[in-house]
Protein backbone atom coordinates (compact mmCIF):
# COMPACT_ATOMS: atom_id res chain seq x y z
CA UNK A 1 0.00 0.00 0.00
CA UNK A 2 2.78 2.46 0.90
CA UNK A 3 4.90 1.51 -2.11
CA UNK A 4 1.86 2.04 -4.35
CA UNK A 5 1.29 5.45 -2.78
CA UNK A 6 4.96 6.36 -3.27
CA UNK A 7 4.76 5.21 -6.90
CA UNK A 8 1.66 7.32 -7.52
CA UNK A 9 2.92 10.45 -5.75
CA UNK A 10 6.72 10.54 -5.79
CA UNK A 11 8.61 7.85 -7.64
CA UNK A 12 6.38 7.08 -10.62
CA UNK A 13 6.71 3.31 -10.55
CA UNK A 14 10.26 3.24 -9.17
CA UNK A 15 9.62 3.17 -5.40
CA UNK A 16 10.53 -0.51 -5.04
CA UNK A 17 13.95 0.23 -6.56
CA UNK A 18 14.50 3.27 -4.31
CA UNK A 19 13.55 1.35 -1.16
CA UNK A 20 16.34 -1.24 -1.10
CA UNK A 21 15.24 -2.91 2.16
CA UNK A 22 12.44 -2.46 4.68
CA UNK A 23 14.96 -0.57 6.83
CA UNK A 24 15.96 1.95 4.13
CA UNK A 25 15.79 5.45 5.62
CA UNK A 26 13.20 7.50 3.80
CA UNK A 27 15.10 10.72 4.59
CA UNK A 28 18.67 9.58 3.97
CA UNK A 29 17.64 7.38 1.03
CA UNK A 30 15.84 10.23 -0.71
CA UNK A 31 12.50 8.44 -0.58
CA UNK A 32 10.61 11.36 1.02
CA UNK A 33 11.24 14.91 2.14
CA UNK A 34 9.52 16.60 5.10
CA UNK A 35 6.44 17.53 3.07
CA UNK A 36 6.26 13.96 1.82
CA UNK A 37 6.15 12.71 5.40
CA UNK A 38 3.16 14.93 6.13
CA UNK A 39 1.39 13.71 3.00
CA UNK A 40 2.17 10.08 3.86
CA UNK A 41 0.73 10.52 7.36
CA UNK A 42 -2.43 12.07 5.94
CA UNK A 43 -2.74 9.13 3.54
CA UNK A 44 -2.26 6.59 6.34
CA UNK A 45 -4.80 8.35 8.55
CA UNK A 46 -7.40 8.38 5.80
CA UNK A 47 -6.73 4.86 4.51
CA UNK A 48 -6.41 3.14 7.88
CA UNK A 49 -8.89 5.39 9.70
CA UNK A 50 -6.36 6.30 12.37
CA UNK A 51 -5.57 9.59 14.09
CA UNK A 52 -1.80 9.96 14.31
CA UNK A 53 -0.60 12.22 17.10
CA UNK A 54 1.50 14.99 15.56
CA UNK A 55 3.96 14.68 18.44
CA UNK A 56 4.69 11.14 17.20
CA UNK A 57 5.38 12.32 13.65
CA UNK A 58 9.13 11.83 13.60
CA UNK A 59 11.77 9.76 11.83
CA UNK A 60 11.70 7.46 14.88
CA UNK A 61 8.24 6.29 13.77
CA UNK A 62 8.10 7.01 10.03
CA UNK A 63 11.60 6.85 8.50
CA UNK A 64 11.37 3.34 7.01
CA UNK A 65 8.86 0.68 6.07
CA UNK A 66 9.65 -1.28 9.25
CA UNK A 67 9.26 1.79 11.48
CA UNK A 68 5.90 2.65 9.89
CA UNK A 69 4.70 -0.94 10.25
CA UNK A 70 5.76 -1.06 13.91
CA UNK A 71 4.08 2.26 14.64
CA UNK A 72 0.84 1.44 12.84
CA UNK A 73 0.43 -2.06 14.28
CA UNK A 74 1.01 -0.74 17.81
CA UNK A 75 -1.52 2.09 17.39
CA UNK A 76 -4.49 1.57 19.73
CA UNK A 77 -7.06 2.22 16.98
CA UNK A 78 -5.46 -0.14 14.44
CA UNK A 79 -7.75 -3.09 13.68
CA UNK A 80 -5.85 -4.90 10.91
CA UNK A 81 -3.50 -7.89 11.11
CA UNK A 82 -0.66 -7.65 13.61
PDB file of N, CA, C and O in Angstrom:
ATOM      1  N   UNK A   1       0.819  -1.180   0.000  1.00  0.00           N
ATOM      2  CA  UNK A   1       0.000   0.000   0.000  1.00  0.00           C
ATOM      3  C   UNK A   1       0.877   1.264   0.000  1.00  0.00           C
ATOM      4  O   UNK A   1       0.616   2.202  -0.753  1.00  0.00           O
ATOM      5  N   UNK A   2       1.900   1.282   0.834  1.00  0.00           N
ATOM      6  CA  UNK A   2       2.776   2.458   0.901  1.00  0.00           C
ATOM      7  C   UNK A   2       3.603   2.580  -0.367  1.00  0.00           C
ATOM      8  O   UNK A   2       3.771   3.679  -0.894  1.00  0.00           O
ATOM      9  N   UNK A   3       4.118   1.473  -0.860  1.00  0.00           N
ATOM     10  CA  UNK A   3       4.897   1.511  -2.107  1.00  0.00           C
ATOM     11  C   UNK A   3       4.017   2.010  -3.250  1.00  0.00           C
ATOM     12  O   UNK A   3       4.471   2.805  -4.073  1.00  0.00           O
ATOM     13  N   UNK A   4       2.782   1.561  -3.312  1.00  0.00           N
ATOM     14  CA  UNK A   4       1.864   2.037  -4.352  1.00  0.00           C
ATOM     15  C   UNK A   4       1.647   3.537  -4.230  1.00  0.00           C
ATOM     16  O   UNK A   4       1.638   4.250  -5.234  1.00  0.00           O
ATOM     17  N   UNK A   5       1.471   4.020  -2.999  1.00  0.00           N
ATOM     18  CA  UNK A   5       1.286   5.451  -2.785  1.00  0.00           C
ATOM     19  C   UNK A   5       2.534   6.225  -3.223  1.00  0.00           C
ATOM     20  O   UNK A   5       2.432   7.261  -3.879  1.00  0.00           O
ATOM     21  N   UNK A   6       3.714   5.709  -2.853  1.00  0.00           N
ATOM     22  CA  UNK A   6       4.959   6.362  -3.269  1.00  0.00           C
ATOM     23  C   UNK A   6       5.086   6.372  -4.792  1.00  0.00           C
ATOM     24  O   UNK A   6       5.508   7.372  -5.373  1.00  0.00           O
ATOM     25  N   UNK A   7       4.725   5.266  -5.437  1.00  0.00           N
ATOM     26  CA  UNK A   7       4.763   5.206  -6.901  1.00  0.00           C
ATOM     27  C   UNK A   7       3.844   6.251  -7.516  1.00  0.00           C
ATOM     28  O   UNK A   7       4.221   6.926  -8.473  1.00  0.00           O
ATOM     29  N   UNK A   8       2.653   6.386  -6.978  1.00  0.00           N
ATOM     30  CA  UNK A   8       1.663   7.321  -7.522  1.00  0.00           C
ATOM     31  C   UNK A   8       2.014   8.781  -7.268  1.00  0.00           C
ATOM     32  O   UNK A   8       1.657   9.650  -8.063  1.00  0.00           O
ATOM     33  N   UNK A   9       2.715   9.061  -6.160  1.00  0.00           N
ATOM     34  CA  UNK A   9       2.924  10.447  -5.750  1.00  0.00           C
ATOM     35  C   UNK A   9       4.350  10.969  -5.851  1.00  0.00           C
ATOM     36  O   UNK A   9       4.559  12.179  -5.943  1.00  0.00           O
ATOM     37  N   UNK A  10       5.339  10.070  -5.835  1.00  0.00           N
ATOM     38  CA  UNK A  10       6.723  10.542  -5.791  1.00  0.00           C
ATOM     39  C   UNK A  10       7.672   9.865  -6.769  1.00  0.00           C
ATOM     40  O   UNK A  10       8.501  10.535  -7.386  1.00  0.00           O
ATOM     41  N   UNK A  11       7.567   8.570  -6.919  1.00  0.00           N
ATOM     42  CA  UNK A  11       8.611   7.847  -7.640  1.00  0.00           C
ATOM     43  C   UNK A  11       8.149   7.219  -8.948  1.00  0.00           C
ATOM     44  O   UNK A  11       8.925   6.537  -9.618  1.00  0.00           O
ATOM     45  N   UNK A  12       6.906   7.443  -9.311  1.00  0.00           N
ATOM     46  CA  UNK A  12       6.378   7.080 -10.624  1.00  0.00           C
ATOM     47  C   UNK A  12       6.775   5.667 -11.066  1.00  0.00           C
ATOM     48  O   UNK A  12       7.355   5.476 -12.134  1.00  0.00           O
ATOM     49  N   UNK A  13       6.451   4.690 -10.227  1.00  0.00           N
ATOM     50  CA  UNK A  13       6.713   3.305 -10.553  1.00  0.00           C
ATOM     51  C   UNK A  13       8.077   2.792 -10.149  1.00  0.00           C
ATOM     52  O   UNK A  13       8.393   1.630 -10.404  1.00  0.00           O
ATOM     53  N   UNK A  14       8.899   3.627  -9.523  1.00  0.00           N
ATOM     54  CA  UNK A  14      10.265   3.241  -9.165  1.00  0.00           C
ATOM     55  C   UNK A  14      10.487   3.114  -7.654  1.00  0.00           C
ATOM     56  O   UNK A  14      11.628   2.952  -7.223  1.00  0.00           O
ATOM     57  N   UNK A  15       9.447   3.182  -6.856  1.00  0.00           N
ATOM     58  CA  UNK A  15       9.621   3.167  -5.399  1.00  0.00           C
ATOM     59  C   UNK A  15      10.291   1.893  -4.915  1.00  0.00           C
ATOM     60  O   UNK A  15      11.137   1.946  -4.022  1.00  0.00           O
ATOM     61  N   UNK A  16       9.933   0.762  -5.478  1.00  0.00           N
ATOM     62  CA  UNK A  16      10.528  -0.509  -5.037  1.00  0.00           C
ATOM     63  C   UNK A  16      12.035  -0.523  -5.275  1.00  0.00           C
ATOM     64  O   UNK A  16      12.767  -1.163  -4.519  1.00  0.00           O
ATOM     65  N   UNK A  17      12.513   0.167  -6.305  1.00  0.00           N
ATOM     66  CA  UNK A  17      13.954   0.233  -6.560  1.00  0.00           C
ATOM     67  C   UNK A  17      14.644   1.223  -5.619  1.00  0.00           C
ATOM     68  O   UNK A  17      15.811   1.040  -5.273  1.00  0.00           O
ATOM     69  N   UNK A  18      13.928   2.268  -5.208  1.00  0.00           N
ATOM     70  CA  UNK A  18      14.497   3.271  -4.307  1.00  0.00           C
ATOM     71  C   UNK A  18      14.582   2.727  -2.882  1.00  0.00           C
ATOM     72  O   UNK A  18      15.534   3.013  -2.155  1.00  0.00           O
ATOM     73  N   UNK A  19      13.577   1.941  -2.492  1.00  0.00           N
ATOM     74  CA  UNK A  19      13.554   1.349  -1.156  1.00  0.00           C
ATOM     75  C   UNK A  19      14.243  -0.007  -1.241  1.00  0.00           C
ATOM     76  O   UNK A  19      13.615  -1.012  -1.572  1.00  0.00           O
ATOM     77  N   UNK A  20      15.514  -0.025  -0.945  1.00  0.00           N
ATOM     78  CA  UNK A  20      16.336  -1.237  -1.101  1.00  0.00           C
ATOM     79  C   UNK A  20      15.947  -2.339  -0.119  1.00  0.00           C
ATOM     80  O   UNK A  20      15.893  -3.512  -0.488  1.00  0.00           O
ATOM     81  N   UNK A  21      15.676  -1.963   1.133  1.00  0.00           N
ATOM     82  CA  UNK A  21      15.244  -2.914   2.159  1.00  0.00           C
ATOM     83  C   UNK A  21      14.127  -2.260   2.963  1.00  0.00           C
ATOM     84  O   UNK A  21      13.849  -1.073   2.793  1.00  0.00           O
ATOM     85  N   UNK A  22      13.494  -3.022   3.829  1.00  0.00           N
ATOM     86  CA  UNK A  22      12.442  -2.463   4.676  1.00  0.00           C
ATOM     87  C   UNK A  22      12.993  -1.533   5.745  1.00  0.00           C
ATOM     88  O   UNK A  22      12.225  -0.868   6.441  1.00  0.00           O
ATOM     89  N   UNK A  23      14.319  -1.478   5.886  1.00  0.00           N
ATOM     90  CA  UNK A  23      14.961  -0.565   6.835  1.00  0.00           C
ATOM     91  C   UNK A  23      15.583   0.652   6.152  1.00  0.00           C
ATOM     92  O   UNK A  23      16.213   1.469   6.823  1.00  0.00           O
ATOM     93  N   UNK A  24      15.423   0.790   4.844  1.00  0.00           N
ATOM     94  CA  UNK A  24      15.958   1.955   4.126  1.00  0.00           C
ATOM     95  C   UNK A  24      15.372   3.233   4.715  1.00  0.00           C
ATOM     96  O   UNK A  24      14.153   3.364   4.832  1.00  0.00           O
ATOM     97  N   UNK A  25      16.226   4.166   5.082  1.00  0.00           N
ATOM     98  CA  UNK A  25      15.788   5.452   5.621  1.00  0.00           C
ATOM     99  C   UNK A  25      15.123   6.265   4.521  1.00  0.00           C
ATOM    100  O   UNK A  25      15.709   6.496   3.463  1.00  0.00           O
ATOM    101  N   UNK A  26      13.905   6.691   4.778  1.00  0.00           N
ATOM    102  CA  UNK A  26      13.201   7.503   3.798  1.00  0.00           C
ATOM    103  C   UNK A  26      13.885   8.860   3.614  1.00  0.00           C
ATOM    104  O   UNK A  26      13.926   9.387   2.502  1.00  0.00           O
ATOM    105  N   UNK A  27      14.419   9.422   4.689  1.00  0.00           N
ATOM    106  CA  UNK A  27      15.097  10.721   4.586  1.00  0.00           C
ATOM    107  C   UNK A  27      16.466  10.581   3.940  1.00  0.00           C
ATOM    108  O   UNK A  27      16.749  11.248   2.945  1.00  0.00           O
ATOM    109  N   UNK A  28      17.310   9.733   4.486  1.00  0.00           N
ATOM    110  CA  UNK A  28      18.673   9.585   3.966  1.00  0.00           C
ATOM    111  C   UNK A  28      18.694   8.925   2.595  1.00  0.00           C
ATOM    112  O   UNK A  28      19.591   9.188   1.793  1.00  0.00           O
ATOM    113  N   UNK A  29      17.708   8.066   2.317  1.00  0.00           N
ATOM    114  CA  UNK A  29      17.641   7.377   1.030  1.00  0.00           C
ATOM    115  C   UNK A  29      16.958   8.183  -0.060  1.00  0.00           C
ATOM    116  O   UNK A  29      16.851   7.728  -1.199  1.00  0.00           O
ATOM    117  N   UNK A  30      16.495   9.381   0.282  1.00  0.00           N
ATOM    118  CA  UNK A  30      15.842  10.228  -0.714  1.00  0.00           C
ATOM    119  C   UNK A  30      14.456   9.753  -1.118  1.00  0.00           C
ATOM    120  O   UNK A  30      13.960  10.113  -2.185  1.00  0.00           O
ATOM    121  N   UNK A  31      13.835   8.953  -0.277  1.00  0.00           N
ATOM    122  CA  UNK A  31      12.499   8.439  -0.578  1.00  0.00           C
ATOM    123  C   UNK A  31      11.458   9.534  -0.390  1.00  0.00           C
ATOM    124  O   UNK A  31      10.581   9.708  -1.235  1.00  0.00           O
ATOM    125  N   UNK A  32      11.548  10.273   0.711  1.00  0.00           N
ATOM    126  CA  UNK A  32      10.615  11.365   1.016  1.00  0.00           C
ATOM    127  C   UNK A  32      11.350  12.547   1.622  1.00  0.00           C
ATOM    128  O   UNK A  32      12.407  12.395   2.235  1.00  0.00           O
ATOM    129  N   UNK A  33      10.775  13.721   1.440  1.00  0.00           N
ATOM    130  CA  UNK A  33      11.244  14.908   2.141  1.00  0.00           C
ATOM    131  C   UNK A  33      10.227  15.198   3.251  1.00  0.00           C
ATOM    132  O   UNK A  33       9.302  14.413   3.459  1.00  0.00           O
ATOM    133  N   UNK A  34      10.390  16.314   3.961  1.00  0.00           N
ATOM    134  CA  UNK A  34       9.517  16.597   5.100  1.00  0.00           C
ATOM    135  C   UNK A  34       8.060  16.767   4.677  1.00  0.00           C
ATOM    136  O   UNK A  34       7.163  16.313   5.386  1.00  0.00           O
ATOM    137  N   UNK A  35       7.810  17.399   3.558  1.00  0.00           N
ATOM    138  CA  UNK A  35       6.440  17.531   3.067  1.00  0.00           C
ATOM    139  C   UNK A  35       5.870  16.160   2.708  1.00  0.00           C
ATOM    140  O   UNK A  35       4.691  15.896   2.939  1.00  0.00           O
ATOM    141  N   UNK A  36       6.690  15.308   2.155  1.00  0.00           N
ATOM    142  CA  UNK A  36       6.264  13.956   1.823  1.00  0.00           C
ATOM    143  C   UNK A  36       5.836  13.172   3.050  1.00  0.00           C
ATOM    144  O   UNK A  36       4.882  12.395   2.994  1.00  0.00           O
ATOM    145  N   UNK A  37       6.541  13.374   4.165  1.00  0.00           N
ATOM    146  CA  UNK A  37       6.153  12.710   5.405  1.00  0.00           C
ATOM    147  C   UNK A  37       4.750  13.131   5.832  1.00  0.00           C
ATOM    148  O   UNK A  37       3.935  12.297   6.227  1.00  0.00           O
ATOM    149  N   UNK A  38       4.480  14.424   5.748  1.00  0.00           N
ATOM    150  CA  UNK A  38       3.159  14.926   6.125  1.00  0.00           C
ATOM    151  C   UNK A  38       2.090  14.314   5.217  1.00  0.00           C
ATOM    152  O   UNK A  38       1.045  13.874   5.696  1.00  0.00           O
ATOM    153  N   UNK A  39       2.348  14.286   3.934  1.00  0.00           N
ATOM    154  CA  UNK A  39       1.387  13.709   3.001  1.00  0.00           C
ATOM    155  C   UNK A  39       1.199  12.214   3.246  1.00  0.00           C
ATOM    156  O   UNK A  39       0.080  11.709   3.150  1.00  0.00           O
ATOM    157  N   UNK A  40       2.269  11.510   3.558  1.00  0.00           N
ATOM    158  CA  UNK A  40       2.172  10.083   3.858  1.00  0.00           C
ATOM    159  C   UNK A  40       1.317   9.857   5.103  1.00  0.00           C
ATOM    160  O   UNK A  40       0.475   8.959   5.120  1.00  0.00           O
ATOM    161  N   UNK A  41       1.523  10.655   6.133  1.00  0.00           N
ATOM    162  CA  UNK A  41       0.735  10.516   7.360  1.00  0.00           C
ATOM    163  C   UNK A  41      -0.746  10.778   7.079  1.00  0.00           C
ATOM    164  O   UNK A  41      -1.608  10.058   7.580  1.00  0.00           O
ATOM    165  N   UNK A  42      -1.037  11.788   6.293  1.00  0.00           N
ATOM    166  CA  UNK A  42      -2.432  12.067   5.945  1.00  0.00           C
ATOM    167  C   UNK A  42      -3.048  10.895   5.183  1.00  0.00           C
ATOM    168  O   UNK A  42      -4.201  10.537   5.421  1.00  0.00           O
ATOM    169  N   UNK A  43      -2.286  10.300   4.275  1.00  0.00           N
ATOM    170  CA  UNK A  43      -2.736   9.131   3.535  1.00  0.00           C
ATOM    171  C   UNK A  43      -3.009   7.955   4.481  1.00  0.00           C
ATOM    172  O   UNK A  43      -4.046   7.299   4.373  1.00  0.00           O
ATOM    173  N   UNK A  44      -2.083   7.691   5.404  1.00  0.00           N
ATOM    174  CA  UNK A  44      -2.256   6.589   6.342  1.00  0.00           C
ATOM    175  C   UNK A  44      -3.469   6.820   7.244  1.00  0.00           C
ATOM    176  O   UNK A  44      -4.231   5.890   7.508  1.00  0.00           O
ATOM    177  N   UNK A  45      -3.648   8.051   7.713  1.00  0.00           N
ATOM    178  CA  UNK A  45      -4.805   8.354   8.554  1.00  0.00           C
ATOM    179  C   UNK A  45      -6.114   8.082   7.806  1.00  0.00           C
ATOM    180  O   UNK A  45      -7.029   7.457   8.341  1.00  0.00           O
ATOM    181  N   UNK A  46      -6.185   8.549   6.590  1.00  0.00           N
ATOM    182  CA  UNK A  46      -7.403   8.382   5.802  1.00  0.00           C
ATOM    183  C   UNK A  46      -7.635   6.912   5.451  1.00  0.00           C
ATOM    184  O   UNK A  46      -8.745   6.404   5.613  1.00  0.00           O
ATOM    185  N   UNK A  47      -6.611   6.238   4.978  1.00  0.00           N
ATOM    186  CA  UNK A  47      -6.735   4.860   4.514  1.00  0.00           C
ATOM    187  C   UNK A  47      -7.002   3.891   5.659  1.00  0.00           C
ATOM    188  O   UNK A  47      -7.842   2.998   5.541  1.00  0.00           O
ATOM    189  N   UNK A  48      -6.288   4.067   6.761  1.00  0.00           N
ATOM    190  CA  UNK A  48      -6.406   3.135   7.884  1.00  0.00           C
ATOM    191  C   UNK A  48      -7.376   3.612   8.958  1.00  0.00           C
ATOM    192  O   UNK A  48      -7.605   2.924   9.952  1.00  0.00           O
ATOM    193  N   UNK A  49      -7.942   4.799   8.747  1.00  0.00           N
ATOM    194  CA  UNK A  49      -8.890   5.385   9.703  1.00  0.00           C
ATOM    195  C   UNK A  49      -8.285   5.505  11.103  1.00  0.00           C
ATOM    196  O   UNK A  49      -8.879   5.101  12.102  1.00  0.00           O
ATOM    197  N   UNK A  50      -7.082   6.077  11.130  1.00  0.00           N
ATOM    198  CA  UNK A  50      -6.360   6.305  12.375  1.00  0.00           C
ATOM    199  C   UNK A  50      -6.128   7.791  12.558  1.00  0.00           C
ATOM    200  O   UNK A  50      -6.069   8.535  11.580  1.00  0.00           O
ATOM    201  N   UNK A  51      -5.998   8.227  13.788  1.00  0.00           N
ATOM    202  CA  UNK A  51      -5.565   9.587  14.086  1.00  0.00           C
ATOM    203  C   UNK A  51      -4.150   9.484  14.637  1.00  0.00           C
ATOM    204  O   UNK A  51      -3.931   8.925  15.711  1.00  0.00           O
ATOM    205  N   UNK A  52      -3.195  10.026  13.894  1.00  0.00           N
ATOM    206  CA  UNK A  52      -1.795   9.959  14.307  1.00  0.00           C
ATOM    207  C   UNK A  52      -1.442  11.246  15.040  1.00  0.00           C
ATOM    208  O   UNK A  52      -1.575  12.345  14.500  1.00  0.00           O
ATOM    209  N   UNK A  53      -0.994  11.090  16.270  1.00  0.00           N
ATOM    210  CA  UNK A  53      -0.603  12.216  17.098  1.00  0.00           C
ATOM    211  C   UNK A  53       0.575  12.934  16.444  1.00  0.00           C
ATOM    212  O   UNK A  53       1.593  12.310  16.144  1.00  0.00           O
ATOM    213  N   UNK A  54       0.442  14.218  16.226  1.00  0.00           N
ATOM    214  CA  UNK A  54       1.499  14.993  15.555  1.00  0.00           C
ATOM    215  C   UNK A  54       2.808  14.981  16.335  1.00  0.00           C
ATOM    216  O   UNK A  54       3.875  15.159  15.748  1.00  0.00           O
ATOM    217  N   UNK A  55       2.742  14.774  17.640  1.00  0.00           N
ATOM    218  CA  UNK A  55       3.963  14.680  18.442  1.00  0.00           C
ATOM    219  C   UNK A  55       4.737  13.401  18.118  1.00  0.00           C
ATOM    220  O   UNK A  55       5.938  13.315  18.376  1.00  0.00           O
ATOM    221  N   UNK A  56       4.045  12.409  17.553  1.00  0.00           N
ATOM    222  CA  UNK A  56       4.691  11.145  17.202  1.00  0.00           C
ATOM    223  C   UNK A  56       5.183  11.125  15.756  1.00  0.00           C
ATOM    224  O   UNK A  56       5.765  10.138  15.305  1.00  0.00           O
ATOM    225  N   UNK A  57       4.946  12.214  15.038  1.00  0.00           N
ATOM    226  CA  UNK A  57       5.380  12.323  13.647  1.00  0.00           C
ATOM    227  C   UNK A  57       6.863  12.681  13.628  1.00  0.00           C
ATOM    228  O   UNK A  57       7.242  13.852  13.658  1.00  0.00           O
ATOM    229  N   UNK A  58       7.686  11.642  13.577  1.00  0.00           N
ATOM    230  CA  UNK A  58       9.132  11.834  13.600  1.00  0.00           C
ATOM    231  C   UNK A  58       9.793  10.683  12.844  1.00  0.00           C
ATOM    232  O   UNK A  58       9.163   9.653  12.603  1.00  0.00           O
ATOM    233  N   UNK A  59      11.052  10.855  12.475  1.00  0.00           N
ATOM    234  CA  UNK A  59      11.770   9.758  11.832  1.00  0.00           C
ATOM    235  C   UNK A  59      11.793   8.483  12.681  1.00  0.00           C
ATOM    236  O   UNK A  59      11.877   7.379  12.143  1.00  0.00           O
ATOM    237  N   UNK A  60      11.719   8.633  13.994  1.00  0.00           N
ATOM    238  CA  UNK A  60      11.696   7.462  14.883  1.00  0.00           C
ATOM    239  C   UNK A  60      10.538   6.527  14.525  1.00  0.00           C
ATOM    240  O   UNK A  60      10.660   5.309  14.660  1.00  0.00           O
ATOM    241  N   UNK A  61       9.430   7.087  14.075  1.00  0.00           N
ATOM    242  CA  UNK A  61       8.241   6.291  13.766  1.00  0.00           C
ATOM    243  C   UNK A  61       7.952   6.134  12.277  1.00  0.00           C
ATOM    244  O   UNK A  61       7.210   5.229  11.895  1.00  0.00           O
ATOM    245  N   UNK A  62       8.516   6.987  11.426  1.00  0.00           N
ATOM    246  CA  UNK A  62       8.097   7.011  10.026  1.00  0.00           C
ATOM    247  C   UNK A  62       9.241   7.043   9.015  1.00  0.00           C
ATOM    248  O   UNK A  62       9.005   7.371   7.852  1.00  0.00           O
ATOM    249  N   UNK A  63      10.470   6.715   9.416  1.00  0.00           N
ATOM    250  CA  UNK A  63      11.600   6.854   8.502  1.00  0.00           C
ATOM    251  C   UNK A  63      11.946   5.598   7.705  1.00  0.00           C
ATOM    252  O   UNK A  63      12.942   5.591   6.982  1.00  0.00           O
ATOM    253  N   UNK A  64      11.150   4.540   7.820  1.00  0.00           N
ATOM    254  CA  UNK A  64      11.366   3.339   7.011  1.00  0.00           C
ATOM    255  C   UNK A  64      10.081   2.522   6.997  1.00  0.00           C
ATOM    256  O   UNK A  64       9.160   2.785   7.770  1.00  0.00           O
ATOM    257  N   UNK A  65      10.026   1.549   6.130  1.00  0.00           N
ATOM    258  CA  UNK A  65       8.859   0.677   6.074  1.00  0.00           C
ATOM    259  C   UNK A  65       8.678  -0.038   7.411  1.00  0.00           C
ATOM    260  O   UNK A  65       7.562  -0.113   7.924  1.00  0.00           O
ATOM    261  N   UNK A  66       9.757  -0.561   7.975  1.00  0.00           N
ATOM    262  CA  UNK A  66       9.649  -1.283   9.250  1.00  0.00           C
ATOM    263  C   UNK A  66       9.192  -0.376  10.385  1.00  0.00           C
ATOM    264  O   UNK A  66       8.409  -0.804  11.233  1.00  0.00           O
ATOM    265  N   UNK A  67       9.663   0.864  10.418  1.00  0.00           N
ATOM    266  CA  UNK A  67       9.255   1.791  11.478  1.00  0.00           C
ATOM    267  C   UNK A  67       7.778   2.149  11.334  1.00  0.00           C
ATOM    268  O   UNK A  67       7.064   2.247  12.332  1.00  0.00           O
ATOM    269  N   UNK A  68       7.321   2.343  10.111  1.00  0.00           N
ATOM    270  CA  UNK A  68       5.902   2.646   9.888  1.00  0.00           C
ATOM    271  C   UNK A  68       5.050   1.454  10.311  1.00  0.00           C
ATOM    272  O   UNK A  68       4.045   1.619  11.003  1.00  0.00           O
ATOM    273  N   UNK A  69       5.446   0.268   9.901  1.00  0.00           N
ATOM    274  CA  UNK A  69       4.702  -0.938  10.251  1.00  0.00           C
ATOM    275  C   UNK A  69       4.623  -1.111  11.768  1.00  0.00           C
ATOM    276  O   UNK A  69       3.556  -1.405  12.307  1.00  0.00           O
ATOM    277  N   UNK A  70       5.741  -0.931  12.449  1.00  0.00           N
ATOM    278  CA  UNK A  70       5.756  -1.062  13.913  1.00  0.00           C
ATOM    279  C   UNK A  70       4.852  -0.025  14.559  1.00  0.00           C
ATOM    280  O   UNK A  70       4.107  -0.337  15.488  1.00  0.00           O
ATOM    281  N   UNK A  71       4.917   1.198  14.073  1.00  0.00           N
ATOM    282  CA  UNK A  71       4.082   2.260  14.645  1.00  0.00           C
ATOM    283  C   UNK A  71       2.602   1.966  14.421  1.00  0.00           C
ATOM    284  O   UNK A  71       1.803   2.017  15.356  1.00  0.00           O
ATOM    285  N   UNK A  72       2.246   1.659  13.181  1.00  0.00           N
ATOM    286  CA  UNK A  72       0.837   1.444  12.837  1.00  0.00           C
ATOM    287  C   UNK A  72       0.261   0.248  13.602  1.00  0.00           C
ATOM    288  O   UNK A  72      -0.832   0.344  14.161  1.00  0.00           O
ATOM    289  N   UNK A  73       0.980  -0.867  13.631  1.00  0.00           N
ATOM    290  CA  UNK A  73       0.433  -2.055  14.285  1.00  0.00           C
ATOM    291  C   UNK A  73       0.362  -1.909  15.806  1.00  0.00           C
ATOM    292  O   UNK A  73      -0.370  -2.652  16.460  1.00  0.00           O
ATOM    293  N   UNK A  74       1.103  -0.972  16.370  1.00  0.00           N
ATOM    294  CA  UNK A  74       1.015  -0.739  17.815  1.00  0.00           C
ATOM    295  C   UNK A  74      -0.002   0.364  18.162  1.00  0.00           C
ATOM    296  O   UNK A  74      -0.272   0.606  19.338  1.00  0.00           O
ATOM    297  N   UNK A  75      -0.551   1.015  17.165  1.00  0.00           N
ATOM    298  CA  UNK A  75      -1.522   2.090  17.388  1.00  0.00           C
ATOM    299  C   UNK A  75      -2.794   1.504  18.002  1.00  0.00           C
ATOM    300  O   UNK A  75      -3.298   0.490  17.519  1.00  0.00           O
ATOM    301  N   UNK A  76      -3.319   2.125  19.057  1.00  0.00           N
ATOM    302  CA  UNK A  76      -4.492   1.568  19.733  1.00  0.00           C
ATOM    303  C   UNK A  76      -5.734   1.426  18.838  1.00  0.00           C
ATOM    304  O   UNK A  76      -6.565   0.551  19.081  1.00  0.00           O
ATOM    305  N   UNK A  77      -5.867   2.260  17.827  1.00  0.00           N
ATOM    306  CA  UNK A  77      -7.057   2.219  16.980  1.00  0.00           C
ATOM    307  C   UNK A  77      -6.892   1.289  15.765  1.00  0.00           C
ATOM    308  O   UNK A  77      -7.840   1.087  15.006  1.00  0.00           O
ATOM    309  N   UNK A  78      -5.708   0.734  15.588  1.00  0.00           N
ATOM    310  CA  UNK A  78      -5.461  -0.142  14.438  1.00  0.00           C
ATOM    311  C   UNK A  78      -6.202  -1.459  14.625  1.00  0.00           C
ATOM    312  O   UNK A  78      -6.109  -2.087  15.680  1.00  0.00           O
ATOM    313  N   UNK A  79      -6.946  -1.879  13.589  1.00  0.00           N
ATOM    314  CA  UNK A  79      -7.749  -3.094  13.680  1.00  0.00           C
ATOM    315  C   UNK A  79      -7.336  -4.178  12.682  1.00  0.00           C
ATOM    316  O   UNK A  79      -7.979  -5.226  12.613  1.00  0.00           O
ATOM    317  N   UNK A  80      -6.291  -3.946  11.922  1.00  0.00           N
ATOM    318  CA  UNK A  80      -5.855  -4.901  10.914  1.00  0.00           C
ATOM    319  C   UNK A  80      -4.988  -6.008  11.513  1.00  0.00           C
ATOM    320  O   UNK A  80      -4.884  -6.139  12.733  1.00  0.00           O
ATOM    321  N   UNK A  81      -4.361  -6.809  10.629  1.00  0.00           N
ATOM    322  CA  UNK A  81      -3.503  -7.892  11.110  1.00  0.00           C
ATOM    323  C   UNK A  81      -2.289  -7.343  11.861  1.00  0.00           C
ATOM    324  O   UNK A  81      -1.794  -6.257  11.558  1.00  0.00           O
ATOM    325  N   UNK A  82      -1.835  -8.090  12.814  1.00  0.00           N
ATOM    326  CA  UNK A  82      -0.665  -7.654  13.609  1.00  0.00           C
ATOM    327  C   UNK A  82       0.490  -8.571  13.400  1.00  0.00           C
ATOM    328  O   UNK A  82       1.555  -8.366  13.982  1.00  0.00           O
TER     329      UNK A  82
END
